[in-house]
Amino acid sequence: MITFTDVSKTYRTLGLVNRVFDRLNFAIKPRDSLGICGANGAGKSTLLRLIAGIEHPTAGTVTRNMRTSWPIGLANCFQTLTSGADNVRFIARIYGKDEKDVLAYVEDFAQLGVFMDQPVVNYSSGMISRLAFGVSLAIEFDCYIVDEVTSVGDARFRRRCEEELLSRRDRAALIMTSHDPGTLERYCTRGAVLYGGALTMYDTATEANEVHHALQMRLPSPVSEKIDVN
């Protein structure tokens, strides 16, 4: 289980205090599938980074009893001057996995051919996405985090990604953000809306999408509280 207890997050930049979250309280259970809705700037990616442990809360506690993935498809984790294969081997060593098994999975999934042995700096954006998605799924986690990446690649690759994510959802928790209501409803059984620094849970992704849509009709849309400290 992943538990947020009175979690707040603020950033201080250019004389402003940007309060993204204020006292969030919720829990992610094993095999939970949660779709998170929110406007641009509402803090969806920040929330995922807190769940994954990439960032720490300003106040409150995040307790993790599940091994959590980095955001699936995250491409800026690669050393671009080394090859795709060497990046995969390095990640396998970090997680204590057999390098040959992980590399074989990524080679089959990403279908990069000879480019696996080329420096990542020579990859196109699509090739980087294939590598990132492949290595993200090559490691088994208790909880997978997906941040707006299910539409990468061509139709065949997208279908493969969808099949793999649905398979992981059946045996692990899945937390997803997307601006596409259909994507959240396809992958997630529960929904949540991030609005004005608060996260509200709903029984279905459909209900969360409807609430999110209604909130976007309001003007202005409060995404976080900015306080002038000068």
ABEGO torsion letter per residue (X at the ends): XBBBBGBBBBBBBGGBBBBABBGBBBBBBBGBBBBBBEBBGAGAAAAAAAAAGABBBABEBBBBABBBBBBBGBAAABBAABBAAAAAAAAAAAAGBBAAAAAAAAAAAAGAEAAAABBAAABBAAAAAAAAAAAAAABBBABBBBBGAAABEBAAAAAAAAAAAAAAAAABBBBBBBABAAAAAAABABBBBBBGGBBBBBABAAAAAAAAAAAAABOBBBABBBBBAX
